[in-house]
């Protein structure tokens, strides 16, 4: 289920961007892997807070355009299990599930930003903050989306902490079409 949700996120990005599959039939990992550099997916590191002995999960770290399915081990295992459960059921491991769950968190952050996921006062944000730590590794700050804000004329000049979303000073996003 976690892998199908990751795949659903990939397809949703393509469809919302008006991008068609390479073979004009169905999207494949040959299409999906193009999101790796655009969405900086290999920068997301997910830590399961309540399990100190688990490794940090960087679900897209090994994804490679030359082998877009095989290089994404957890997704390749899901694909093998889906198409030949009898021979490949041993690929359905808890570690692969944890990678897929981590991939979903990374995809959510890439699609909607981590801000709402970490800072909202709702059930999802509470669960994420309780169970996961989201980090960026080897990240380039020049690639971040930063909200454009418009401060009122009476804004204090000695401000140290400021939340443009809470104050509703953020302007509408200028959305640039995804080009792969």
C-alpha positions in Angstrom: 0.0 0.0 0.0 2.8 2.4 0.8 4.4 1.8 -2.6 1.1 2.3 -4.4 0.8 5.7 -2.6 4.3 6.7 -3.7 3.4 5.7 -7.3 0.1 7.7 -7.0 2.1 10.8 -6.0 4.4 10.4 -9.0 1.4 10.0 -11.4 -0.4 12.9 -9.8 2.6 15.2 -10.3 2.8 14.3 -14.0 -0.9 14.6 -14.6 -1.2 17.9 -12.8 1.7 19.1 -14.9 0.2 17.9 -18.2 3.1 15.5 -18.8 2.3 12.4 -20.8 4.1 9.0 -20.4 7.1 8.3 -22.6 5.4 5.4 -24.3 2.0 7.1 -24.4 0.4 4.2 -22.6 1.3 4.1 -18.9 3.9 5.9 -16.7 6.8 3.8 -15.7 9.9 4.3 -13.5 11.6 5.6 -16.7 9.2 8.5 -16.3 9.2 8.8 -12.5 13.0 8.9 -12.1 12.9 12.3 -13.9 11.5 13.7 -10.6 14.6 12.8 -8.7 16.6 15.9 -9.5 13.7 18.3 -9.9 12.1 17.4 -6.5 15.5 16.8 -4.8 14.1 13.5 -3.6 17.5 12.1 -2.7 18.0 14.9 -0.1 15.2 13.7 2.2 16.2 11.7 5.3 13.5 10.2 7.5 14.2 9.1 11.1 11.8 7.0 13.1 12.0 8.7 16.5 10.8 5.9 18.7 13.3 3.3 17.4 16.9 4.4 18.0 18.4 1.2 16.5 16.8 1.8 13.1 18.9 3.3 10.4 18.0 6.7 8.9 15.9 6.2 5.8 16.9 8.0 2.6 14.5 6.2 0.3 15.6 7.8 -3.0 19.4 7.9 -2.3 20.3 5.1 -4.8 17.7 6.0 -7.5 19.5 6.0 -10.9 18.2 6.9 -14.3 20.2 4.0 -15.9 18.2 1.5 -13.8 15.2 3.3 -12.6 13.4 0.3 -11.1 16.3 -1.9 -9.9 18.1 1.0 -8.2 15.1 1.8 -6.1 15.4 -1.5 -4.1 12.2 -1.1 -2.0 10.1 -0.3 -5.1 11.7 -3.0 -7.1 10.8 -5.5 -4.3 7.2 -4.3 -4.3 7.1 -4.6 -8.1 8.4 -8.2 -8.0 6.0 -9.1 -5.2 3.1 -7.6 -7.1 3.8 -9.4 -10.4 5.0 -12.8 -9.0 4.0 -13.2 -5.3 4.9 -16.9 -5.3 8.5 -16.4 -6.2 9.1 -13.0 -4.7 7.2 -12.9 -1.4 10.5 -12.9 0.5 11.0 -9.4 -1.0 8.1 -8.0 1.1 10.2 -7.1 4.1 9.6 -4.7 7.0 12.6 -2.7 6.0 11.2 -2.2 2.5 7.9 -1.0 4.0 9.8 1.5 6.2 11.6 2.8 3.1 8.2 3.1 1.3 6.7 4.9 4.3 9.7 7.2 4.3 9.3 7.8 0.6 5.7 8.8 1.1 6.8 11.4 3.7 9.5 12.7 1.3 6.9 12.9 -1.6 4.5 14.8 0.6 7.2 17.3 1.5 8.2 17.6 -2.2 4.6 18.1 -3.3 3.2 20.3 -0.6 6.2 21.5 1.4 7.2 20.2 4.9 5.9 23.4 6.5 2.2 22.3 6.8 3.2 18.7 7.7 5.3 19.9 10.6 3.6 23.0 11.8 -0.1 22.6 11.5 -2.3 21.9 14.5 -4.0 18.8 13.1 -3.8 15.0 13.5 -1.5 14.4 10.6 1.0 17.0 11.8 0.8 15.7 15.4 1.5 12.1 14.2 4.4 13.1 12.0 6.0 15.1 14.8 5.5 12.4 17.3 7.0 9.6 15.2 9.3 11.0 12.5 12.1 13.5 12.1 12.5 14.9 8.6 15.9 16.2 7.6 17.5 17.3 4.4 21.0 16.1 3.7 23.6 17.7 1.3 20.8 20.2 0.5 21.3 23.4 -1.6 19.4 26.3 0.0 19.2 28.0 -3.4 16.7 25.4 -4.5 14.2 26.1 -1.7 10.8 27.5 -2.3 10.6 30.6 -0.2 7.2 32.4 0.2 7.0 36.0 -1.1 5.7 38.2 1.7 4.3 41.7 1.9 4.7 43.4 5.2 2.3 46.0 6.4 3.6 49.5 6.8 3.4 49.4 10.6 5.6 46.3 10.9 8.2 46.5 13.7 11.8 46.6 12.6 13.1 44.8 15.6 11.3 41.5 14.8 13.3 38.4 15.5 10.7 35.7 15.0 8.1 35.9 12.3 5.6 33.5 10.8 4.3 35.0 7.5 1.7 32.2 7.3 0.3 32.9 10.7 0.2 36.6 10.0 -1.3 36.0 6.5 1.4 38.1 4.9 2.4 35.5 2.3 1.4 36.3 -1.3 0.1 33.7 -3.8 2.7 31.4 -5.3 3.9 32.0 -8.8 3.6 28.5 -10.1 6.1 27.6 -12.8 5.2 24.5 -14.9 7.2 21.4 -14.4 9.6 20.7 -17.3 11.5 17.4 -17.4 
